[in-house]
């Protein structure tokens, strides 16, 4: 799991059937101080996140199967939560 910032929505006319009725977001992984880290990627939204939100991304094997109850889901990154704040101690 890692934090990321939602930087846009992804629209597709032709897509795998498992993506029907699911929102896809373009996310930018960030560090704990909100600095960009790595390349932007696509994630499937599970919580209703929007552009500018800081989110928690899960990418464990089998996670999408558990969340969406689908065998062999072609989903790697999944938006699991919207983060209100990050406190560093």
DRENFI-190698 format. One record per residue (C-alpha): residue in three letters; x, y, z; residue number from 0. Coordinates in nm, 4 decimals. Layout:
REM DRENFI-190698
@residu->ALA, east->X, north->Y, up->Z, num->NUM
...
//
This chain:
REM DRENFI-190698
@residu->UNK, east->0.0000, north->0.0000, up->0.0000, num->0
@residu->UNK, east->0.1164, north->0.3515, up->-0.0738, num->1
@residu->UNK, east->-0.0197, north->0.7084, up->-0.0898, num->2
@residu->UNK, east->-0.0969, north->0.8794, up->-0.4197, num->3
@residu->UNK, east->-0.2673, north->1.1902, up->-0.5540, num->4
@residu->UNK, east->-0.5524, north->1.1660, up->-0.8036, num->5
@residu->UNK, east->-0.4517, north->1.3767, up->-1.1040, num->6
@residu->UNK, east->-0.7314, north->1.2904, up->-1.3460, num->7
@residu->UNK, east->-0.9953, north->1.0497, up->-1.4747, num->8
@residu->UNK, east->-0.9428, north->0.7864, up->-1.7419, num->9
@residu->UNK, east->-1.2071, north->0.7324, up->-2.0087, num->10
@residu->UNK, east->-1.2086, north->0.4350, up->-2.2435, num->11
@residu->UNK, east->-1.4501, north->0.3372, up->-2.5176, num->12
@residu->UNK, east->-1.3250, north->-0.0204, up->-2.5412, num->13
@residu->UNK, east->-1.2251, north->-0.1951, up->-2.2195, num->14
@residu->UNK, east->-1.2135, north->-0.5329, up->-2.0488, num->15
@residu->UNK, east->-1.5639, north->-0.6346, up->-1.9278, num->16
@residu->UNK, east->-1.4483, north->-0.6317, up->-1.5642, num->17
@residu->UNK, east->-1.4012, north->-0.2532, up->-1.5873, num->18
@residu->UNK, east->-1.7674, north->-0.1891, up->-1.6808, num->19
@residu->UNK, east->-1.9310, north->0.0476, up->-1.4297, num->20
@residu->UNK, east->-1.6004, north->0.1076, up->-1.2524, num->21
@residu->UNK, east->-1.4254, north->0.4416, up->-1.2401, num->22
@residu->UNK, east->-1.0611, north->0.4507, up->-1.3468, num->23
@residu->UNK, east->-0.8345, north->0.7258, up->-1.2176, num->24
@residu->UNK, east->-0.4918, north->0.8533, up->-1.3137, num->25
@residu->UNK, east->-0.2878, north->0.8658, up->-0.9943, num->26
@residu->UNK, east->0.0582, north->0.9995, up->-0.9073, num->27
@residu->UNK, east->0.2371, north->0.8082, up->-0.6307, num->28
@residu->UNK, east->0.3681, north->1.0460, up->-0.3624, num->29
@residu->UNK, east->0.5914, north->1.0298, up->-0.0587, num->30
@residu->UNK, east->0.4675, north->1.1141, up->0.2919, num->31
@residu->UNK, east->0.5419, north->1.4840, up->0.2323, num->32
@residu->UNK, east->0.3225, north->1.4850, up->-0.0823, num->33
@residu->UNK, east->0.6191, north->1.4999, up->-0.3248, num->34
@residu->UNK, east->0.5701, north->1.3102, up->-0.6547, num->35
@residu->UNK, east->0.7420, north->0.9707, up->-0.6612, num->36
@residu->UNK, east->0.7679, north->0.7673, up->-0.9816, num->37
@residu->UNK, east->0.5410, north->0.7626, up->-1.2866, num->38
@residu->UNK, east->0.1660, north->0.8246, up->-1.2958, num->39
@residu->UNK, east->-0.0444, north->0.5072, up->-1.3300, num->40
@residu->UNK, east->-0.4078, north->0.4008, up->-1.3659, num->41
@residu->UNK, east->-0.6009, north->0.2686, up->-1.0665, num->42
@residu->UNK, east->-0.9569, north->0.1412, up->-1.0264, num->43
@residu->UNK, east->-1.1567, north->0.3524, up->-0.7814, num->44
@residu->UNK, east->-1.3410, north->0.1704, up->-0.5022, num->45
@residu->UNK, east->-1.4274, north->0.4675, up->-0.2768, num->46
@residu->UNK, east->-1.5462, north->0.7569, up->-0.4963, num->47
@residu->UNK, east->-1.2247, north->0.9599, up->-0.5019, num->48
@residu->UNK, east->-1.1946, north->1.2697, up->-0.7158, num->49
@residu->UNK, east->-0.9275, north->1.4824, up->-0.8762, num->50
@residu->UNK, east->-0.6930, north->1.6345, up->-0.6170, num->51
@residu->UNK, east->-0.7713, north->1.3762, up->-0.3461, num->52
@residu->UNK, east->-0.4869, north->1.2041, up->-0.1632, num->53
@residu->UNK, east->-0.5655, north->0.8323, up->-0.1619, num->54
@residu->UNK, east->-0.4332, north->0.5015, up->-0.0334, num->55
@residu->UNK, east->-0.3498, north->0.2561, up->-0.3118, num->56
@residu->UNK, east->-0.3507, north->-0.1190, up->-0.2612, num->57
@residu->UNK, east->-0.1754, north->-0.3451, up->-0.5083, num->58
@residu->UNK, east->-0.1447, north->-0.6833, up->-0.3387, num->59
@residu->UNK, east->-0.2044, north->-0.9952, up->-0.5492, num->60
@residu->UNK, east->-0.5660, north->-1.1080, up->-0.5240, num->61
@residu->UNK, east->-0.6865, north->-0.7837, up->-0.3674, num->62
@residu->UNK, east->-0.9217, north->-0.6973, up->-0.6546, num->63
@residu->UNK, east->-1.0642, north->-1.0500, up->-0.6405, num->64
@residu->UNK, east->-1.1563, north->-0.9968, up->-0.2755, num->65
@residu->UNK, east->-1.3001, north->-0.6458, up->-0.3250, num->66
@residu->UNK, east->-1.4935, north->-0.7028, up->-0.6488, num->67
@residu->UNK, east->-1.5521, north->-1.0802, up->-0.6078, num->68
@residu->UNK, east->-1.4054, north->-1.1568, up->-0.9513, num->69
@residu->UNK, east->-1.1656, north->-1.4373, up->-1.0405, num->70
@residu->UNK, east->-0.8568, north->-1.3363, up->-1.2402, num->71
@residu->UNK, east->-0.9373, north->-0.9652, up->-1.2316, num->72
@residu->UNK, east->-0.6971, north->-0.7695, up->-1.4560, num->73
@residu->UNK, east->-0.6669, north->-0.5006, up->-1.1887, num->74
@residu->UNK, east->-0.3352, north->-0.4168, up->-1.0253, num->75
@residu->UNK, east->-0.3830, north->-0.0815, up->-0.8480, num->76
@residu->UNK, east->-0.6960, north->-0.0200, up->-0.6430, num->77
@residu->UNK, east->-0.7984, north->0.3020, up->-0.4645, num->78
@residu->UNK, east->-0.8804, north->0.1757, up->-0.1135, num->79
@residu->UNK, east->-0.9312, north->0.4969, up->0.0885, num->80
@residu->UNK, east->-0.9294, north->0.8747, up->0.0754, num->81
@residu->UNK, east->-0.6660, north->1.0132, up->0.3130, num->82
@residu->UNK, east->-0.7699, north->1.3158, up->0.5206, num->83
@residu->UNK, east->-0.4213, north->1.3908, up->0.6470, num->84
@residu->UNK, east->-0.0772, north->1.2401, up->0.7056, num->85
@residu->UNK, east->0.0871, north->1.3147, up->1.0403, num->86
@residu->UNK, east->0.4617, north->1.2597, up->1.0641, num->87
@residu->UNK, east->0.6013, north->1.2172, up->1.4144, num->88
//
